Each structure stands twice: as C-alpha cells, then as structure tokens.
Amino acid sequence: MQRYFVTPEQFEADQVFITGDDAKHISKVMRLGEGDAIIALDHHGFQGVYQITAVSSSEVTGQLKETLASEAELPVKVTIGQGLAKKDKLETVIQKSTELGAFAIQPFRADHSVVKWDESKADKKLERFEKIAKEAAEQAERSIIPDIYPVQDFNELIASAESFDSCFFVYEQTGRKGEHNTLHEAMQHIPSGGTLFVAVGPEGGFSESEAEAAIAAGFHPVSAGPRILRTETAPLYILSAVSYYFESMR
C-alpha cells in the first residue's frame, strides 16, 4: 500500500486532502481511483489507512478506515551531525540515514571541510534535502520524516550537547588506539526512549582542536571499528549499531 506524508493542515476530522506532486503520483503514476486505499502520515507519528473517495491530478480525498501503530522508529532518537563533504555525499547520508532510522540530521562546517556552503543557494538545497528525506522515509515505511536543519558552524554544533541525553563524535584516533569497544560502552548509558547526538567529521575527520573542544563540551569520542570509514559510511555504521543494540539485543 502506497504511503504519503502530508502536512497536518491537510487532515480534517476523518478525511485527508492530498495535493501537489503526491496527488499527481496517486492519479497518474499509480492510477489509483475511488475505493482504493492508501496510507497517509502527518510527519509526527500518526498514520492511517484512507479509502479514496475522490481523485484528480490536483487533489485526492480519502476517508479514514483504520489507524495504524508505528513500529518502524528506533527506540532512541538519533540526530546525525554530518560535516560538509564533497560532491553529493551529504545527500547520500540524508537518504541512507533516513532509511536507517535517524530522527534528525544537522550538517555543519568543520576545519577539514573542503566544500564551501553557498548561503545564496541554501534554501534550494534544504528543499532538495527535505525531498530526499521524505522519499526515503516513505520507502522505508517510517512514520516520521527526519528534520533537516540549516548548516551550523562547529562551535554551534557542540553547544547543543546539553539538549541530548548523550553526545558522541566518531574519532578515528580512538580506533587507531585499538579502543574499539567505546561505542558499545557508551550506548549502555543511553536510556530507551532517550536522545543521542552523533557528530561525524568530513573527509579528513575532526581536527585535534575540534576533538578537544568536543570533549570539553561533553561529547564522548567513539570508534567506528578497526577500519577507517569514509565520511558517508560512518553515520550508517553508527545507526546500524544503535539499531542492533536497542532493537535486536533487547
């Protein structure tokens, strides 16, 4: 059954009104009609089965038939802080992190970031990032779409530590020292239902001064295993580890 995220304003009592590209997708691509069923979600965890009562390329109306429970969200709300990286790596991180259950994604500038963020194009890029997250959330049968925040400086990023139950940063020097149990040990202190922030550096990782500042701000350095991972791979490793620890081992 096709899933569509719509804004809360498009729900009215037991009806949903789907417009824009999603209406075109329902009517022209999926060729659904009156009597067919879809799943509509409101970005905040609500999802329901709706029977289509009217359809056109500009608007689709549905009547609520069943409310569904959410079973696709991680027991821990994980925000990924991703250092700006080359080419389309940030888009890859957004797509795959959404599929793996990230709650939010925060891009940031780091000392080793080669990419220069163009503020004049920021709104268009953010719109594209949100579209990627929406499509990935629908594909993964998520009940929410991760928030994609505007780019921050590193100092702004680490200042947010007090807003989370735990904060990690993936530090290759921790792995080079052979301290490969740091991630497992750190996860033991996260309560189910808690919040976790994980910062991943760009190509080249974090500078020594950034690592020192992160630790001073309350971040715990963790290893992503004995191998050195690419910047776009590290957040996926962490999210997979969180999923295994909180969903499979408990």
N, C-alpha and C positions, 0 to 999 in steps of 0.2 A: 504494500500500500504506500502510495507516494506521501511524502512528508513536506510540509511547507511552514516555514517560520513567518509569522505576520506580526504586526505591531499590536499592542494591547487595544489601541483605538479601533482596530478592525473587528474586534469581538463586541457583540451586542446581545445581552441576555444569552439565549441558546443558539445564536446564529454567528456565523463568521462571514466576512465580506473580503474576498481576496482580489487584489487589483494588480496592475503593473505587469512585470515580467512573469510573475507566478501565474497570473490569470491566463496569459498567453501560453505558458507551458502546459497548463491543465487542458486548455481548449484546443490548442493547435498541435502540440507535440505529443501529449499523452492521449489526446482525443477522448477525454472523459466527458460524460454527459449526465443528465438528470438521473438520479438513482445510484450513481457510482459513489464510492466512498474515498475519502482522503483523510490524512491526519494533519491537523493544524496545531501549531505550537506558538506560545506567546513570548518566547525568549527568557522567561523566568521560571520555567519548570512545568507549567501547565501544558498538557497535551490531550487532545480529544479526537475521537473519530467523528467525522462530519459527513452526512449524506448530502450530495449536491442537489440543490433544489432549482437552481437557475445557473446558466453558464453562457458566457460570451467571451470574446477576446479581451474585453476591458474589465470585466468583473465576474467573479464566481461567488455564488451564495451557497452556504452549507448550513444544515441543521444538525445540532449536536445529538449524537446517538449513544456515545459512550465516553467516559473519562478514563484515561489510561494512567497507570502508575509509571513513574520514572525509574528505570533500572540501569541506565547507561552512564551514570555520573560517578566519578571517583569519590570514595568516602572522604577524601581530603581535597580541599580547594587549592589547586596548584596554579600559581602565577609564574609564568616564564619571563624572565628578563633577558632579552636577546640583544647582544652587542651588534651594532650595524655591520653588515658583512657585504662582500662583493656580489654583483650580479643579482640574481633572483633568489638568493639563499634565504632571505627573510620571508619571502612568500612560501618557500618550502617549509620553513619552520612553522609558520602560521597554519598551513594546511595540515601537516602531519601532527603537530601538537594538538590541534583541534580534534583530529581523529583519535588521539590517544587520551583525551580527557582533560586538557588544560582548561582552567577556569578563566584565565585572562592572559594576555601577552603584552609585555611592556618593552618596546625597542628603546635602546639607549646608545649614546655616543661613548666610546671608550678611547683610551690612549692609543690603542693599536687599530682603531677603526680607520680604514683607508677611504671608505665611502664618505662623501660629504653630503649631508642631508640638505636638500633644497627646500627651504621653508615655503617658497612660492608655489611649489607643487605638492605641499604636504596634504592638503585637503583631498586632492585627487588620489594620491597614494593611499591615504587612510580609507577612502571609499573603496578602493580596489581590495585592500587587505580585508575589510569587513565582508566584501562579497565572497572572497576566498574562504573565510571562516564560516560564513553562512552555508555555502555549498558543501563544505567538508562536514559541518555539523549535521546537515540533512543526510548525507551519505552514511555517516557513522551512527545514525539514529540517536543522536544526542537530544536531550530535552532543553538545552540552552545553547546559545551561541557565545563563545568567549568574547569578552570585551577586548578590543584592540586599542591601546592607549597611544596618544601622541608621543613622539620621541622625547626622551629626557636626557639630561646630562648625567654622568655617573654619580656625581655628588647628590643630585636629586634622588637618584635611584636608591642609594644606600640609606638616605634619610628616612625612607619608608619602612625600615626594619621593624619599628615598634608597632606597626599596623598588623603584623603577622605573628602567628604562634612560633614559627621557625623560619629562619632565612639561611640558605646555603649559597655558596658560589663554587662553581666547578673550577678547580685549580689543578693544572697539570703537574705542578711541582709536588702536590700531595701524592699523586700517583707515582711520580718518579722516585719518591722516598719509600715506595712499597707500602704505603698506608692505604690499602685497598678496601678496608672494612669501614672507612669513615662514613660512607653513605648509609650503610646498614645500621651502624651505631647511632647516627644522627636521626634516622627515621624512627627509632624506638621511642623517642621523646615527643613525637607528634601525636596528639590525640585524634582518634577517629572523629571526623567532622571538623577538624581544625584547618588552619590555613598555613600554606607553605609558599615561600618565595624562593625561586631558584634563578640565580644570575649566571649566564653563560657569556663568556667573552667572545669577541670577534676572532678572525684569523690572527694567530699570534697570542691569543689568550689575554689574561689580565697582566698589566704591568706590576712590578713589585710594589710601587706606591699605591696602586689601586687595591692590591691584596691586603696591604697593611691597613688601609682606610676601611675596607670592608670588614675586616676582623674587629677593628676598633668600634665599628657601628653595630656589631652583634651578629655578623654573618659567620657561618661555620664553613671552612674550606672542606670540600669533599672531592673524592676521586671518582672518575667515571671508568674505573677499571685499570688494568695494567697497560692498555693500549691508548695511544694519543688519538683522540677522535677529532673529526672536522667540527667546525662550529655549528653546522646544521645538524650534525648527528648527536651531539652531546645532550641537547634537551630531550631528544627522543629516547635516549638511554635512560635518563632520569625519570621520565614519565612512565616508561615501561617498568622500571624498578619499583616505583611507587605503586603502580597497578598490581604488580606481583606481590609486594609486601602487604598491601592493605586489602586486596581482593582475593588473592589465592592462598595466602598463608594464614589468614584469619577466618 
